[in-house]
C-alpha cells in the first residue's frame, strides 16, 4: 500500500517476523500515544520551544522505529521549527503532525489485529 502510514513489511523484517514482539511494540505505542500527544499539544499552546523540540524528537524516533515515515517526517518538521524558534509555524506544523500521527494510530489498530499472536 503506497498510501499506507506504516510500512508493515518493513516492521516485520525488523523484528524477524516476530508477531508477538510487533504486537507488544504496537501496544506500548497505543497506550502511550494519547498522553504524549496531549503533552505536546499543551507545549505548543504555551509556546514552550524546548519542550516541543524534546517531545517531537521522541515521537520522531518512536515513529521511525514503527516504520511510519510520514508521521516521523512531520515530527521532524515540528522539532526543527521549535529548535530554530519559528513560533509562527508551530501551530501548522503541529496540525500536520497530529493528522499524520492519528493516521498512523488508525493503521496500528488494524495491524494490531493482524499481528496479535495466536
HELIX and SHEET records of a PDB file:
HELIX    1   1 UNK A    8  UNK A   14  1                                   7    
HELIX    2   2 UNK A   19  UNK A   46  1                                  28    
HELIX    3   3 UNK A   49  UNK A   65  1                                  17    
HELIX    4   4 UNK A   69  UNK A   83  1                                  15    
HELIX    5   5 UNK A   87  UNK A  115  1                                  29    
END                                                                             
